[in-house]
Amino acid sequence: MVKAIEIENVELSLGRGASRVHILKGISLSVAHGEAVGLVGPSGSGKSTLLMAMAGLERADSGRIRIDGQDLSGLDEDALARFRGRRIGIVFQSFHLIPTMTALENVAVPLELAGVEDAFDRARVELDAVGLGARLGHYPAELSGGEQQRVALARALVADPAILVADEPTGNLDESTGRQIVDLLFELKERRGATLVLVTHDPGLAARCDRTIRLRSGMIESDHSRTPATV
């Protein structure tokens, strides 16, 4: 059976010349459809770079990354962008909203770029789903951090992706707001049957995942599945 994510012996370096740094060193792992995986480890361990490679935002120097059976190395930049727009939703720590666009416009953007005719109708549905149905016309500067992350989550989910990746989704939020976003993230993931991979420094958030992969110095140090609770 095809896995949601298959990574085989991936090597990845960033930078040029003397400043080039070897980030990922022979990474291999697979993620099943519907699984929630937490990537943890110290700063500089490569977890965010690995996440960006899964999303097709960083190119591996060697090895293979397959998303739903599609080898990302076989796609040029345009094809990769189209594939990412259809299959992968991305949530960043710093929201990455367009400041000159309303919440509704920010969520509709990926669908508009893909030529979807009912982009704004679908964006309204997603904003309703994250509790922002009354804030459609507000700009990012008029929204709280938690509301901005809800908009970012709606944007990530509007194309109904099979894979959802999140890089420190609660990193810029206070504890209470972060907990609300996490609850919403897992609720929407379960409702849609999506595969979730997230980077976090929060042990509590990692513990909510089905599986926790710890990276150190660009290599997988451990890979543990959560033990089901016993009655």
C-alpha positions as CSV (number, residue, x, y, z in Angstrom):
1,M,0.0,0.0,0.0
2,V,1.3,3.5,-0.9
3,K,2.3,5.5,2.1
4,A,1.3,9.1,2.6
5,I,5.0,10.1,2.9
6,E,8.0,8.0,2.0
7,I,11.6,9.4,2.5
8,E,14.6,7.4,1.4
9,N,18.2,8.3,2.4
10,V,17.7,12.0,2.0
11,E,20.7,14.3,2.1
12,L,20.2,18.1,2.1
13,S,22.6,21.0,2.5
14,L,21.8,24.7,2.7
15,G,24.0,27.7,1.8
16,R,26.8,28.1,-0.7
17,G,30.6,27.8,-0.7
18,A,32.3,27.9,2.7
19,S,29.0,28.7,4.4
20,R,27.3,25.5,3.1
21,V,25.9,23.4,6.0
22,H,25.0,19.7,5.8
23,I,21.5,19.7,7.4
24,L,19.9,16.3,6.7
25,K,22.1,13.2,6.8
26,G,20.6,10.0,5.4
27,I,17.1,10.5,6.6
28,S,14.7,7.6,5.9
29,L,11.1,7.3,7.2
30,S,7.6,6.6,6.1
31,V,4.3,8.0,7.4
32,A,1.0,6.2,7.0
33,H,-2.2,7.8,5.7
34,G,-4.1,9.5,8.6
35,E,-1.1,9.4,11.0
36,A,-0.1,12.3,13.2
37,V,3.6,12.6,13.5
38,G,5.5,15.1,15.8
39,L,9.1,16.0,14.8
40,V,11.1,17.1,17.9
41,G,14.7,17.8,18.8
42,P,17.0,20.6,19.7
43,S,17.4,23.8,17.6
44,G,19.5,23.1,14.6
45,S,18.6,19.4,14.5
46,G,17.1,19.6,11.1
47,K,13.4,19.1,11.9
48,S,12.1,22.3,10.2
49,T,14.3,21.6,7.1
50,L,12.9,18.0,7.0
51,L,9.3,19.4,7.2
52,M,10.0,21.9,4.4
53,A,11.5,19.1,2.3
54,M,8.4,17.0,2.8
55,A,6.3,20.0,1.6
56,G,8.5,20.5,-1.5
57,L,9.8,23.9,-0.3
58,E,13.4,22.6,0.0
59,R,15.0,20.3,-2.6
60,A,16.9,17.3,-1.4
61,D,20.5,17.0,-2.8
62,S,20.0,13.2,-3.0
63,G,17.6,10.5,-2.0
64,R,13.9,10.3,-2.6
65,I,10.8,12.0,-1.2
66,R,7.4,10.6,-2.3
67,I,4.1,12.1,-1.3
68,D,1.1,9.8,-2.1
69,G,3.4,7.9,-4.4
70,Q,4.6,11.1,-6.3
71,D,8.4,11.4,-6.4
72,L,9.0,15.1,-5.8
73,S,12.4,15.1,-7.5
74,G,10.6,14.2,-10.8
75,L,8.7,17.5,-10.8
76,D,9.9,20.9,-12.1
77,E,9.2,24.0,-10.1
78,D,5.9,24.7,-11.7
79,A,4.6,21.1,-11.5
80,L,5.8,21.0,-7.9
81,A,3.9,24.1,-7.0
82,R,0.7,22.8,-8.6
83,F,1.1,19.4,-6.7
84,R,1.8,21.2,-3.4
85,G,-1.3,23.4,-4.0
86,R,-3.5,20.4,-4.4
87,R,-2.1,17.9,-2.0
88,I,-0.2,19.7,0.8
89,G,-1.4,22.2,3.3
90,I,1.2,24.3,5.2
91,V,0.9,26.2,8.5
92,F,3.8,28.4,9.6
93,Q,4.7,29.7,13.0
94,S,4.6,33.3,11.8
95,F,1.3,33.0,9.9
96,H,2.6,34.3,6.5
97,L,-0.7,36.1,5.8
98,I,-0.7,38.8,3.1
99,P,-1.2,42.1,5.0
100,T,-3.1,43.9,2.2
101,M,-5.7,41.1,1.9
102,T,-8.7,40.4,4.1
103,A,-9.1,37.1,5.9
104,L,-11.4,35.9,3.1
105,E,-9.0,36.9,0.4
106,N,-6.0,35.3,2.2
107,V,-7.9,31.9,2.4
108,A,-9.1,32.2,-1.2
109,V,-5.7,32.9,-2.7
110,P,-4.5,29.2,-3.2
111,L,-7.8,28.3,-4.9
112,E,-7.7,31.4,-7.1
113,L,-4.2,30.6,-8.2
114,A,-5.4,27.1,-9.1
115,G,-8.3,28.5,-11.2
116,V,-11.0,27.3,-8.9
117,E,-14.3,29.2,-9.7
118,D,-15.9,29.0,-6.3
119,A,-12.8,30.0,-4.4
120,F,-14.5,32.6,-2.2
121,D,-17.4,30.4,-1.4
122,R,-15.0,27.6,-0.2
123,A,-13.0,30.2,1.7
124,R,-16.1,31.3,3.6
125,V,-16.8,27.6,4.6
126,E,-13.3,27.2,5.9
127,L,-13.3,30.4,7.9
128,D,-16.6,29.3,9.4
129,A,-15.0,26.0,10.3
130,V,-12.3,27.7,12.3
131,G,-14.7,30.1,14.0
132,L,-14.0,33.2,12.0
133,G,-17.2,33.5,10.0
134,A,-17.8,37.0,11.4
135,R,-14.3,38.2,10.6
136,L,-14.2,37.7,6.8
137,G,-13.5,41.3,5.9
138,H,-10.8,42.0,8.6
139,Y,-7.2,42.5,7.6
140,P,-4.4,40.6,9.5
141,A,-3.4,43.7,11.5
142,E,-7.0,43.8,12.8
143,L,-6.8,40.2,14.1
144,S,-5.2,38.7,17.2
145,G,-2.4,36.3,16.9
146,G,-4.8,33.4,17.5
147,E,-7.2,34.7,14.9
148,Q,-4.4,35.1,12.4
149,Q,-3.3,31.5,12.9
150,R,-6.9,30.3,12.4
151,V,-6.9,32.1,9.1
152,A,-3.6,30.4,8.2
153,L,-5.1,27.1,9.2
154,A,-8.2,27.7,7.0
155,R,-5.9,28.6,4.1
156,A,-3.9,25.4,4.6
157,L,-7.1,23.3,4.5
158,V,-9.1,25.1,1.8
159,A,-7.9,22.8,-1.0
160,D,-8.7,19.7,1.1
161,P,-5.1,18.5,1.1
162,A,-4.2,14.9,2.0
163,I,-1.1,16.1,3.9
164,L,-1.0,18.8,6.5
165,V,2.4,20.1,7.7
166,A,2.8,22.6,10.6
167,D,6.0,24.3,11.7
168,E,5.7,25.3,15.4
169,P,2.1,26.3,14.9
170,T,1.8,27.6,18.5
171,G,5.2,29.2,18.7
172,N,4.0,32.8,18.5
173,L,0.9,32.3,20.7
174,D,0.3,32.4,24.4
175,E,-0.4,29.1,26.2
176,S,-4.2,29.4,26.2
177,T,-4.5,30.5,22.6
178,G,-2.0,27.9,21.5
179,R,-4.0,25.1,23.2
180,Q,-7.2,26.3,21.3
181,I,-5.3,26.2,18.0
182,V,-3.9,22.7,18.7
183,D,-7.4,21.4,19.6
184,L,-8.7,22.9,16.4
185,L,-5.8,21.5,14.3
186,F,-6.4,17.9,15.6
187,E,-10.1,18.2,15.3
188,L,-9.9,19.3,11.6
189,K,-7.3,16.7,10.9
190,E,-9.5,13.9,12.3
191,R,-12.6,15.2,10.6
192,R,-10.9,15.1,7.2
193,G,-8.7,12.0,7.7
194,A,-5.6,14.0,6.7
195,T,-2.0,13.0,7.5
196,L,-0.4,15.5,9.9
197,V,3.3,16.2,10.4
198,L,4.3,19.0,12.8
199,V,7.4,20.4,14.3
200,T,7.2,21.4,17.9
201,H,9.3,22.1,21.0
202,D,6.2,21.5,23.2
203,P,6.3,18.0,24.8
204,G,2.5,18.2,25.4
205,L,1.8,18.8,21.7
206,A,4.2,16.1,20.6
207,A,2.4,13.7,23.0
208,R,-0.9,14.2,21.2
209,C,0.6,12.7,18.0
210,D,0.4,9.0,17.1
211,R,4.2,9.0,16.8
212,T,7.2,11.1,17.8
213,I,10.4,11.3,15.8
214,R,13.4,12.9,17.5
215,L,16.1,14.4,15.3
216,R,19.7,15.3,16.4
217,S,22.4,16.7,14.2
218,G,20.4,16.0,11.0
219,M,19.7,12.3,11.8
220,I,16.9,10.4,13.4
221,E,17.8,9.6,17.0
222,S,14.5,7.9,17.9
223,D,11.1,7.0,16.5
224,H,8.4,6.1,19.0
225,S,4.7,5.3,18.5
226,R,2.3,6.3,21.2
227,T,1.2,3.3,23.4
228,P,-2.7,3.0,23.3
229,A,-4.3,3.8,26.6
230,T,-5.6,0.7,28.5
231,V,-9.0,0.6,30.1
